[in-house]
């Protein structure tokens, strides 16, 4: 073994320490330079795990509870960007495959605009014959796996089990993360770096180095395991924080933005939806035609992860409802507002707004009421023998120029059982919560989350109509 002088040892320590704090962000040469012709296209897999609408409503209510729980915990100074997993709802989610490690291991992740952290189930065992392929990330089987140092600049954005653990005298002190959900579920392990293999638009297969993610060696509880997790091995956070998948990859593909188009999953066979990272040519073409509308993304310092939008008014059949505009606002304590979330299925609005929306639909729906209405839904009608039910049209006037979001009735009236359709909007209490526009309401729209310009673009063009 070579013996180093004290001075050489100090230089080696400083090199390794600085290398761990400011790791290189090398990709292939072409992808490292922003180029408007390159983008990442990932198929989205829709896996509805519930068999009844009541289960979907139960899962969504739980998801909403955990989102609100995380929002309240953000006020604690040690939680800069807590994670909220889309796995908590288990209903109507979209999943994406990620190839991680060298050689690549394929893992299924929940796509979640309501969280920042990318994390996967990990194991450090050497002889992993009892683990089926794809069931967990085998860290020891990857030659490029590297736990981040606790002084890594991104380490401060993950919740820690012991913030005082990091010690300058310990050269290999890793960045540990731990997040506990309100229902007792937990994910913890090492915040790490790894190579991911991607199929890009123009470069084909591309290896991207130093993707920061949470390697969860301890994962327990109903929110992140079992049926509600629906076979996924982790979560792909797409939130606004610096450690999310969209933040880490956005600028590497020309634009700091991402987009998706959620297609109608009730069709047989269901059409494929895609998550696009970077400057997708289809999105640019829609924008050039003037068919893309934009609304500003509102910043909430107490909940920096979420994508908030501003609502001016709600109309049903062209009639503006008497809803106080203040119910859509974020107050001084960070409460209220409306969040666009891919991990929730139904749409939740403040209770007073819900009352006016329900009243407007009740007075305008001409179909007879269902003899056996679905529990948990306040308005259910009989659609037996009706090929195309004639429902009132609802629209949201958003902040911005000509920013009117008018989804088709199929986005807010769903068939909950044979011959029964119900209003798929739910109330949320106005005592500190916020509204959520779920993925069902987003269906059939091309949505572009432009992070550089802090705006949300939406269009019915470029996306299959439901």
N, C-alpha and C positions, 0 to 999 in steps of 0.2 A: 504494500500500500504506500502511495506517495505521501510524504509528509509535507504539509504546507506551513509556511511561516505565518506568524500572527497577522502580518500585514496582508498577505495573500488570502488568508482565511476571511479577513474583514472585507476585502474586495469581492470575494465569492459570495459572502452573505448579502452585501449590498446589491450585487447583480441579481441574485435570486429573489431578493425581497422586492426590488423595483420591477422585475419581470412579472412577479405575481400581482403587483398592484396595477401595472399598466401592461396587460398582456397584449401581444400583437393581434391584429384583427385581419389576418391574411386570408384571402380567398383566392380563387384563380385570378390571374392578372386582369382578364377582361371584366369580370364581375366586380373587382375592387374599384374600378372607375365607374362612376354613375353613367349609365347609358340608357336612353329613353326607349331603346328597342328590347331591353331585357326585362323580364318579369318572371315571377314565380307563380306557377299555377298548380294548385293542390285540389284534388277531388274531395268533396265533402260527402260523407256517408251519413244518411239519416237513419237512426235506429230508434223508433218509438217503442219504449219498453212497457208502456201501460196498455192494459187490455180494455179499460173503461175510462170514460172522461172524468169520472170521480177520482180515479187514481191520478190522472193528469193534474186535476185541480189540487189534489193533496200535495203532489210533488212540487207544483208551482208555488203553493203557499209556503212550503218549507224553504224553497229557493229564495223567495222574497224575504223571509225571516232572516236567513243567513246573510243576504245582501245588506239588509238594514243593520244587522249585528256588526258586520264588518265596517259599515259606514260610521257607526258610533265609536268603534275601537280606533278609528283613524285619528281621533283627537289625542290619543296618547302619543307623546313625542317619540317613543322608541319604535313606533309602528309607522314607518314612512309610506309603505305601499303594501299593505296586507293582501294576502291572496284570498280570493273568493272563487271557489271552484264551481263550475257549471255542473259538476257531478252531483251536487246536492239536490237538484230537481229531478233528474232522471227522466224527464218527460220531454219528448220531441226534440232531442238534442241533435247536433251535427258533429261528426267525428272526422278526424283526418289522420292519415298514416304518416309517421315520421321515421326516417331511417337514420339511426343514431349509432355512432361508434365506428371503429375500424377493426375487423370488417363490419359493415352496416348490420344493425339489428332493427327490424321493422316493428314499430309500436303504434298502437291505436290511442289517440288522444282526443279528449273533449275540446272542441273549439269554444272559447269563452271570451267575449268582449268585456265581461265584467270582472276580469282579473288580470294581473300582470305576469306572475311567475309561470314559467314553463317547468313542470316537474313530472317525473316518471317514477314508477315503482322500480327499485333497484335491489340487487343482491350482490354481495361481495364473495360468494362462495366460489371455490375453485372447481369442484366437481358438482356441476349443476344438472345432473341427469334427471333430477326430480322436477325440474322446471321445464314445462313445455315451451317450444320456441314462440317468442312473442308475448309470453305471459309476464315477463319482467325484464328489465335491462340488466344484463350480466356485465358489471363494471370490469371485472378481472379479465373478461374475454376481449376487451377493447384495448388496443395499443396506444390509443390517443386520449384515454380518459385521464382527467387531471382535476382533483379537488382545488377549488380556488382558495387562496390564502385569506385569512380573516381581515387583512388590510387591503384586499382588493377593493377598488373604488365602487364596484357595484354591490359589495357585500352589505353596505349600509342600507340598501333598499329591501332587504329581506328580513322578516321577523326572526329574532334570535332567542334560543332558549336561555342563554346567559351572556348578556352584552359585555360583561367584564372578562370573559374568557380569553379574548385576544391579547397576546403578550408578545412584545417585540423580541424577547429573549428566546422565544420558541420559533425556530426557523420554519417549521412545517405545521404551524397551527392552522387548521382548516377553518373555512367559513361554514359554520353550522347554521341551519335554519330549522325553525319549528313553527307550525301553525296549528292551532287548536280551534275547531269550529264550535259554534254554540251548542251543538248536540253532543259534544264530546269526541267527535271524530278528530283524527290527528294525522298529519304528515310531517315527518322530520327526517333530516339527513344532512348531506353535504351539498352546499352550493358549489357547482362544478363547471368545468369547461369540457367541451367535446366537439368532435367533427361530425357534421351532419351531411348526408348525401342527398342532393336535390336534383330534380329534373326541371331545368329552366327553359324558357321559351326559345332562346336562340343558341344557347351553349350546350344543350343536351344535359348529360349527367355532370353535376358540379359538386365538388367537395368544399364545404364551407367550414373553416376552422373556428374554434373558440366560441361556439354557441354556449352562452351561459344558461344553466338550468339547475333545478333542484333534483338531486339524486336521493330519492326517498327510501331509506333503509327501514324506516318504521312507518307503516301506513295502516291505520285501524279506524273502525267506526263505520256506520251506515252511509255517511255522505261520500266516502271515497272507496268503498268496497261493496261487494255483493251486488244485488239486483239493481240498485239505484245507479251504480257505476256502469252497468250494462257492458261488462267485458273490456272496458277501457283500461289502459295501463298508466294513465296520467292526464294532465291538463295542459293545453296550449293556451296560455294567456295572451290575449290580443289587446289588452288595455293600453292606457296612455302613458304608463310609467316606463322608465328607461330599460327595464329588464324584460319587457314583454317580447314576444316573437316578432310582432310588427315593428317595434322600436329597433330591435337588433338587426333586422333584415331590410327594413324599408329603404334606407338611403343606399344600401348596397345594390339595389336594383333600379336606381335612377330617380325615384320619388319616395318621399317618406309618407307613403299612403298604402292602404289596402282596400280591397273591395270584394264583395260577394253578391251572388244572386241566388236566393233560396227558392228552389222550384217546388212545385206542388207535389208533396210526398204521398198524396192519396191516389195519384195516378198509378196504373199498373201497365208495364213496369215503371217504377218511379224514375224520372229523369235525373241526371247527375247535376249536382250543384258544385260550384267551384269557389275556392278562396284564392284571390289574386293578390300577391305582394308586389308592389312597385307600380310602374306606369303601364298598365294594361292597354294595349292599342284599342280594344273594344270600348273601354271606358272613355278614352280620348276621343274616339270617333263620335260617341253619343254626345259628349260635351261640345264638340265642334258644331253639331247640328242644332244646338240650342235646346235639345230635349232634356238636358240635365238641369234640375233645379237645385239650389243650394240653400242651406240654412246653417247659421253659425253653430259651432260646438262651444257650449258654455263651460267655462272653467269653474270648478268648485274646489278651492284650496283644501277643504277638509275631506274631500273624496276625489283625489286627483286621478284615480284609475278610470272612473266612469265617463262615458260619452253622454253628456247632457245636451238636450235640445230645448229650445224655447217654443212654447205654444201660445199663440195669440187668441185663438178661438176654435170652437168645434161646431160644425154644422151638420144637420141631418136633412136630406132632401133640399139643400140650399138654404135652409133656415138656420140662422146663427142662434145657438142655444144661450140662455141667460146664465152663463157661468162667469163668476168673478175671475178676471185674469190673474189675480194674485195667487190663486190656488196652484198655478203652474210655476210659480217663482221659487227661487232658492233664498231662504231667509239668512239673516246674519250669522246664525249658528250652523249653517250648512245643510239645513233640513229642506225637504221639498224638492221640486224640480221633476223632470222627466228623463229617464235613462233609456238608451237604446241597448238592449241586451240580447245576445244570441243564445244564452243559456236558459231563458224562460220561454215557455210556449205561449201562454195567454198574455193579454195586455191588462195591466192594472192602472187605474186612475184614481185620483183623490176622491174621497167619499161624496163630497158635495157635487163634483163634476159627474160622478157616476149616476147620482140620482137624476140629474137632468138628462143624461144620455139615455138611461133606462126609460124615463117617462116619454121621451121623444119617440123611441122605438115602439113602446107599448101603444101609443096613440096612432101610429102610422102603419104598423104591420097588419095586413088584411087577412092573413092566414089564421085558421082556428087554433086555439091553444091546444097543446098536447094533453091527452088524457092521462098520460103517465110521465110527467116532466122529470128531467134528470136532476137528482139532488145536487145542490150546490150552485145551480144556475137559476137566475131569477126570471128569465124569459125564454120559454121553450114553446115551439109551435109544431103543428102537425103538417109534414110535407109529403105524406103518403100519396103516391100517384102524381105528384107535381114534378115535371121534368126539370124545369128551371124556375125555382121559387123566386118571386118578385119581392126582394127586400129593399127597404129604404137605403139610400146611399149616404154614407158618413164621410166627412173630410175634416182634416186638421189644417188650419192655417198656421204655418210656422213662421218664425222670425226669418226675415230675408225677403228679397224681391221675387214675387210670383211663386213663393214657396208654399204651395198647397199640396198636401199629401192626401190623395184620395184613393184609398185601397178599395178593391172590389168587395162585395158583400161576403164572398167566400173566405175572406181574411178575418171576419169578425162574427160570422154565423157558421157554426160547425155542426155536422150531423153527429149527435151523441149516441144515437141508437137508430135502428131501422125506422125510418119515417118520422124521426124527431130531430129538429134542428134548434140549437140554443145560442143565445148571445154570448160570445166568448170574450167578454170583458168583465173584469171583477173590480170591486172597490178595495182601496187600501186606506187605512186610517190616516188622518191628517195630523197626528201628533208626533211628528218627527220622521215619518217615512217619506218615500218618494214614489212617483209613478214609474212604470216600466212598460216600454213598448216591446212586446215579445216577438219571437221569430215567426209566429203565425201571421201577425199584422204586417211583417216585413216581406212576406212571401210574394214572389212575382215582381219584385223591384230590384233593380241594380242599385246597390248602395256603395258609395265611395267614402271612406273615412280618410279625408285629407288632413293629415296632422300638421303639415307645414303651414297651411292656410287656416287651420282650425275651423274646418267646415265639413258638413255632411252633404254629399250629393246624392240625389235619388232620381230615378227615371224608370218608367215602364218599358222603355225601349232597351234592347240588349238583354232582355230576360224573358223567358217563356211565360206566357200568361197562364195563371192558374184557372 
